[in-house]
Amino acid sequence: MDNDIEIVERILNGDKQAFAQIIDKYKGRVFALLRRMLGHSPDTQDIAQEVFIKAYNHLNEYTPGHSFSAWLYRIAANRCIDELRKRKRRPDITGFDAEFMQGETPETAYLEKERREALEQRIMELDQSQRAVFVMRYVQHLSYQEIAERLSVPISTVQMRLYRARQKLRESMSNSGVEGEFIYEVRQS
């Protein structure tokens, strides 16, 4: 974090080239967050670029005592929410394949794939704030504290959104007749 603060100070003092260090350091993580929230979209690269442009243009609003990565991820998360509102459709979350495809036979693999797709569909039905918290917790494996910092919300808000997301997923899965045992993400914690 200290290194980030030094880089930000250099940029604010006129060293525009120093922002390349910020991009190099965070581009992978920002892009991963965008893909998780927006799915595989040809726009993801453009949106990532917009996130960094917005961060650069608003760098003077960053408070040096706070985590730079949390500030940057908040910009990215807000941009995702704006994009989802604009699209008015549900994106596709990926990355669950490796977690669910543990079947030994083609039939088992097919059933696991069906259940995975059902879970992904239900995740897409969550509201945007709940989906963001759910993905950060169970796909990116972030702590409550890390999620709170990245979204600039209290930990209690993260906990409540996650609780509600799990409740909705449990209800949705049970109402659809899909067995819930395989949904380790939706467990109480």
C-alpha positions as CSV (number, residue, x, y, z in Angstrom):
1,M,0.0,0.0,0.0
2,D,2.9,2.4,0.8
3,N,4.2,1.8,-2.7
4,D,0.8,2.7,-4.1
5,I,0.7,5.9,-2.1
6,E,4.1,6.9,-3.4
7,I,3.1,6.2,-7.0
8,V,-0.1,8.2,-6.6
9,E,1.9,11.1,-5.1
10,R,4.3,11.0,-8.1
11,I,1.3,11.0,-10.5
12,L,-0.3,13.9,-8.7
13,N,3.0,15.8,-8.9
14,G,3.0,15.5,-12.7
15,D,4.7,12.2,-13.4
16,K,2.0,10.8,-15.7
17,Q,4.1,7.9,-16.7
18,A,3.9,6.5,-13.2
19,F,0.3,5.5,-13.7
20,A,1.6,2.6,-15.9
21,Q,2.8,1.0,-12.7
22,I,-0.7,1.1,-11.3
23,I,-2.1,-0.4,-14.4
24,D,0.5,-3.2,-14.5
25,K,0.0,-4.0,-10.8
26,Y,-3.9,-4.1,-10.9
27,K,-4.9,-4.9,-14.5
28,G,-5.2,-8.6,-13.9
29,R,-7.3,-8.3,-10.7
30,V,-9.6,-5.6,-12.2
31,F,-10.1,-7.6,-15.4
32,A,-10.9,-10.7,-13.3
33,L,-13.5,-8.8,-11.3
34,L,-15.1,-7.4,-14.5
35,R,-15.2,-10.9,-16.0
36,R,-16.8,-12.4,-12.9
37,M,-19.5,-9.7,-12.8
38,L,-20.1,-9.1,-16.5
39,G,-19.3,-12.6,-17.9
40,H,-17.3,-13.2,-21.1
41,S,-18.1,-10.1,-23.1
42,P,-16.2,-8.4,-25.8
43,D,-16.8,-5.1,-23.9
44,T,-14.8,-6.3,-20.8
45,Q,-11.5,-5.0,-22.2
46,D,-13.0,-1.6,-23.0
47,I,-14.7,-1.4,-19.6
48,A,-11.4,-2.3,-17.8
49,Q,-9.8,0.6,-19.8
50,E,-12.6,2.9,-18.7
51,V,-12.0,1.9,-15.0
52,F,-8.4,2.9,-15.2
53,I,-9.2,6.2,-17.1
54,K,-11.7,7.1,-14.4
55,A,-9.3,6.2,-11.7
56,Y,-6.6,8.4,-13.3
57,N,-9.1,11.3,-13.8
58,H,-10.3,11.1,-10.1
59,L,-6.9,10.3,-8.5
60,N,-7.1,13.5,-6.6
61,E,-10.2,12.1,-4.8
62,Y,-8.2,9.1,-3.4
63,T,-7.5,9.4,0.3
64,P,-3.9,8.2,0.9
65,G,-4.8,6.7,4.4
66,H,-7.1,4.2,2.8
67,S,-6.4,1.1,0.6
68,F,-5.7,2.1,-3.0
69,S,-6.8,-1.3,-4.2
70,A,-10.2,-1.0,-2.4
71,W,-10.7,2.4,-4.0
72,L,-9.9,1.1,-7.4
73,Y,-12.1,-2.0,-7.0
74,R,-14.9,0.2,-5.9
75,I,-14.6,2.1,-9.2
76,A,-14.6,-1.2,-11.1
77,A,-17.6,-2.6,-9.2
78,N,-19.6,0.6,-9.7
79,R,-18.8,0.5,-13.4
80,C,-20.0,-3.1,-13.6
81,I,-23.2,-2.2,-11.9
82,D,-23.7,0.7,-14.4
83,E,-23.0,-1.7,-17.3
84,L,-25.5,-4.3,-16.0
85,R,-28.1,-1.7,-15.6
86,K,-27.4,-0.5,-19.2
87,R,-27.7,-4.0,-20.6
88,K,-30.8,-4.9,-18.7
89,R,-30.0,-8.5,-19.0
90,R,-28.3,-11.0,-16.9
91,P,-24.6,-11.8,-17.6
92,D,-23.0,-15.2,-17.4
93,I,-20.8,-16.0,-14.5
94,T,-18.1,-18.5,-15.4
95,G,-15.5,-20.2,-13.4
96,F,-17.6,-22.8,-11.7
97,D,-16.8,-25.6,-14.1
98,A,-13.7,-26.8,-12.2
99,E,-15.4,-26.6,-8.9
100,F,-18.4,-28.8,-9.9
101,M,-17.1,-31.2,-12.5
102,Q,-16.0,-34.0,-10.3
103,G,-18.1,-36.8,-11.8
104,E,-16.5,-40.1,-12.7
105,T,-18.9,-41.1,-15.4
106,P,-20.4,-39.3,-18.3
107,E,-23.8,-39.4,-16.6
108,T,-22.5,-38.0,-13.3
109,A,-20.7,-35.3,-15.2
110,Y,-23.8,-34.4,-17.1
111,L,-25.9,-34.2,-13.9
112,E,-23.2,-32.0,-12.2
113,K,-23.2,-29.8,-15.3
114,E,-27.0,-29.5,-15.1
115,R,-26.8,-28.5,-11.4
116,R,-24.0,-26.1,-12.1
117,E,-26.0,-24.4,-14.8
118,A,-29.0,-24.2,-12.5
119,L,-26.9,-22.6,-9.8
120,E,-25.3,-20.1,-12.3
121,Q,-28.8,-19.1,-13.5
122,R,-30.0,-18.6,-9.9
123,I,-26.9,-16.5,-9.2
124,M,-27.7,-14.3,-12.2
125,E,-31.2,-13.7,-10.7
126,L,-29.7,-12.1,-7.6
127,D,-29.8,-8.4,-7.5
128,Q,-26.5,-6.7,-8.5
129,S,-25.3,-5.9,-5.0
130,Q,-25.9,-9.4,-3.7
131,R,-24.4,-11.0,-6.7
132,A,-21.2,-8.8,-6.4
133,V,-20.8,-9.9,-2.7
134,F,-21.5,-13.5,-3.5
135,V,-19.0,-13.7,-6.3
136,M,-16.3,-11.9,-4.3
137,R,-16.8,-14.3,-1.4
138,Y,-17.3,-17.7,-3.0
139,V,-15.6,-17.3,-6.4
140,Q,-12.8,-14.9,-5.5
141,H,-12.6,-16.2,-1.9
142,L,-12.2,-12.8,-0.4
143,S,-12.8,-12.2,3.3
144,Y,-15.7,-10.0,4.6
145,Q,-13.2,-7.3,5.4
146,E,-11.7,-7.4,1.9
147,I,-15.1,-7.2,0.3
148,A,-16.2,-4.3,2.6
149,E,-13.0,-2.4,1.6
150,R,-13.5,-3.0,-2.1
151,L,-17.1,-1.9,-2.1
152,S,-16.6,0.8,0.6
153,V,-19.5,-0.6,2.7
154,P,-19.5,-1.7,6.3
155,I,-18.8,-5.4,7.1
156,S,-22.4,-5.7,8.4
157,T,-23.7,-4.7,5.0
158,V,-21.5,-7.4,3.4
159,Q,-22.8,-10.0,5.8
160,M,-26.4,-9.0,5.3
161,R,-26.1,-9.0,1.5
162,L,-24.4,-12.4,1.6
163,Y,-27.0,-13.8,4.0
164,R,-29.8,-12.6,1.7
165,A,-28.1,-14.0,-1.4
166,R,-27.7,-17.4,0.2
167,Q,-31.3,-17.4,1.3
168,K,-32.6,-16.5,-2.1
169,L,-30.4,-19.2,-3.7
170,R,-31.6,-21.8,-1.3
171,E,-35.2,-20.9,-1.8
172,S,-34.8,-20.7,-5.6
173,M,-33.0,-24.1,-5.8
174,S,-35.5,-25.8,-3.5
175,N,-38.5,-24.3,-5.4
176,S,-37.1,-25.6,-8.6
177,G,-36.7,-29.1,-7.3
178,V,-33.0,-29.1,-7.7
179,E,-31.2,-30.9,-4.8
180,G,-29.3,-28.4,-2.7
181,E,-26.6,-30.7,-1.3
182,F,-24.1,-29.9,-4.0
183,I,-24.3,-26.2,-3.5
184,Y,-21.5,-25.8,-1.0
185,E,-21.4,-22.1,-1.8
186,V,-24.9,-21.6,-0.3
187,R,-24.1,-23.2,3.0
188,Q,-24.7,-21.2,6.2
189,S,-21.5,-19.6,7.5
